[in-house]
Amino acid sequence: MIVALAPNMFVITLGMAIGGIGGSVFLPIAFGTILEKAPANSGNLAISIAMVGTNLGTYLSPYLLATLGNLFGNNTSKFSIIIAGVLMLVLAVFYFFIRNIFKQANEVGELQN
């Protein structure tokens, strides 16, 4: 969102740096969580599937954003970056919602055992 609304090159650079830091923090945590949750002998498969999903998302995102831009009649890069930011926020809310549901289910399961 910072990049889409940036008034000058310095703010664009700052936004990209913040995004890069976020990605470099998120990916190791995500893959570590995948390894913790995967069955003992399936760690490599789980990480491989996660990497395929990550790369597939990277490949498909420009096409998805272009399609959304066409649907809304706005093909500017600013619009695409704003849409991507909104989609990331929606996915983050969805993730935390699902995580809390599973956490509560695990707590209930532990109490019953």
C-alpha positions as CSV (number, residue, x, y, z in Angstrom):
1,M,0.0,0.0,0.0
2,I,2.9,2.3,0.7
3,V,4.3,1.8,-2.8
4,A,0.9,2.4,-4.4
5,L,0.4,5.7,-2.6
6,A,4.0,6.9,-2.6
7,P,4.5,10.5,-3.7
8,N,8.2,10.1,-4.6
9,M,11.0,7.6,-5.2
10,F,12.2,7.7,-1.6
11,V,8.8,6.5,-0.2
12,I,8.7,3.8,-2.9
13,T,12.1,2.6,-1.8
14,L,11.1,2.7,1.8
15,G,7.9,0.7,1.1
16,M,9.8,-1.9,-0.9
17,A,12.4,-2.3,2.0
18,I,9.6,-2.8,4.5
19,G,8.0,-5.4,2.2
20,G,11.3,-7.2,1.8
21,I,11.9,-7.3,5.5
22,G,8.4,-8.6,6.0
23,G,8.9,-11.4,3.5
24,S,12.3,-12.3,4.9
25,V,10.7,-12.6,8.4
26,F,7.5,-14.4,7.2
27,L,8.8,-17.1,5.0
28,P,11.2,-18.8,7.5
29,I,8.4,-18.7,10.2
30,A,5.9,-20.2,7.7
31,F,8.2,-23.0,6.6
32,G,9.2,-23.7,10.2
33,T,5.5,-23.9,11.1
34,I,4.9,-26.3,8.2
35,L,7.7,-28.5,9.4
36,E,6.3,-28.6,12.9
37,K,2.8,-29.5,11.7
38,A,3.9,-32.1,9.1
39,P,4.1,-35.7,10.0
40,A,7.7,-36.9,11.0
41,N,8.5,-38.5,7.6
42,S,6.7,-36.0,5.4
43,G,8.7,-32.8,6.2
44,N,10.4,-32.7,2.8
45,L,7.1,-33.2,0.9
46,A,5.3,-30.5,3.0
47,I,8.1,-28.0,2.2
48,S,8.1,-29.0,-1.4
49,I,4.3,-28.4,-1.7
50,A,4.6,-25.1,0.1
51,M,7.4,-24.0,-2.3
52,V,5.3,-25.0,-5.3
53,G,2.4,-23.0,-3.9
54,T,4.6,-20.0,-3.2
55,N,6.1,-20.0,-6.7
56,L,2.7,-20.7,-8.4
57,G,1.3,-17.7,-6.5
58,T,4.2,-15.6,-7.6
59,Y,3.6,-16.7,-11.2
60,L,-0.1,-16.2,-11.3
61,S,-0.4,-13.0,-9.3
62,P,0.2,-10.6,-12.3
63,Y,-2.5,-12.4,-14.3
64,L,-5.0,-12.3,-11.5
65,L,-4.3,-8.6,-10.8
66,A,-4.6,-7.8,-14.5
67,T,-7.9,-9.7,-14.6
68,L,-9.2,-7.8,-11.6
69,G,-8.1,-4.6,-13.1
70,N,-10.0,-5.4,-16.3
71,L,-13.1,-6.2,-14.3
72,F,-13.0,-2.9,-12.4
73,G,-11.9,-1.0,-15.5
74,N,-8.7,0.2,-14.0
75,N,-5.4,-1.2,-15.4
76,T,-3.0,1.2,-13.6
77,S,-0.1,-0.3,-11.6
78,K,-1.3,1.7,-8.6
79,F,-4.7,0.0,-8.7
80,S,-3.0,-3.5,-8.9
81,I,-0.8,-2.8,-5.9
82,I,-3.7,-1.6,-3.9
83,I,-5.8,-4.7,-4.8
84,A,-2.8,-6.9,-3.9
85,G,-2.5,-5.1,-0.5
86,V,-6.2,-5.5,0.2
87,L,-6.1,-9.2,-0.8
88,M,-3.1,-9.7,1.5
89,L,-5.0,-8.1,4.4
90,V,-8.0,-10.3,3.7
91,L,-5.8,-13.4,3.7
92,A,-4.2,-12.3,7.0
93,V,-7.5,-11.9,8.7
94,F,-8.7,-15.3,7.3
95,Y,-5.5,-16.9,8.5
96,F,-5.8,-15.6,12.1
97,F,-9.5,-16.5,12.1
98,I,-8.8,-20.1,11.0
99,R,-5.8,-20.4,13.3
100,N,-7.9,-19.4,16.3
101,I,-10.5,-22.0,15.4
102,F,-7.9,-24.8,15.2
103,K,-6.3,-23.6,18.4
104,Q,-9.6,-23.7,20.2
105,A,-10.3,-27.2,18.8
106,N,-7.0,-28.4,20.0
107,E,-7.6,-27.0,23.4
108,V,-10.9,-28.7,23.6
109,G,-9.4,-32.0,22.4
110,E,-6.7,-31.8,25.0
111,L,-9.2,-31.2,27.8
112,Q,-11.2,-34.2,26.7
113,N,-8.1,-36.5,26.8
